[in-house]
Amino acid sequence: MNEDVERNLGEQPLAAILRERGLSHHDLVAASAVPINHKMITRAERGRRLTLHTKELVLDALNRAAKAAYRREDLFNY
């Protein structure tokens, strides 16, 4: 297993967006078109390395909850 891959990348821009818009993890879970959970949102905020699919699920949920058009690059800095 490759030990050189950094998995925890620090707080992501997603966390600031949620604070600015006054959205909670529950708001994203409720707005999502597919089943996601609070743990996915927490991991996304804290910078735990996610798969592309999970990033897309979080992005879609945020765009639905915020009624906005964010891109993946707006939410994650990796």
CORJO-V264579 format. One record per backbone hydrogen bond with DSSP energy under -1.0 kcal/mol. CO is the residue of the C=O (numbers start at 1). NH is the residue of the N-H. E is the energy in kcal/mol with one decimal. If there is no record, write none. Layout:
CO:NH:E  CO:NH:E
This chain:
7:49:-2.5  12:15:-1.5  13:17:-2.2  14:18:-2.5  15:19:-2.1  16:20:-2.8  17:21:-2.2  18:23:-2.3  24:28:-1.4  25:29:-2.4  26:30:-2.8  27:31:-1.7  28:32:-1.4  37:41:-1.2  38:42:-2.4  39:43:-2.6  40:44:-2.0  41:45:-2.5  42:46:-2.3  43:48:-2.2  45:12:-2.5  47:9:-2.8  51:55:-2.2  52:56:-2.2  53:57:-2.0  54:58:-2.3  55:59:-2.7  56:60:-2.6  57:61:-2.2  58:62:-2.5  59:63:-2.6  60:64:-2.1  61:65:-2.6  62:66:-3.1  63:68:-1.4  71:74:-1.3  72:75:-1.1  72:76:-1.8  75:14:-1.8
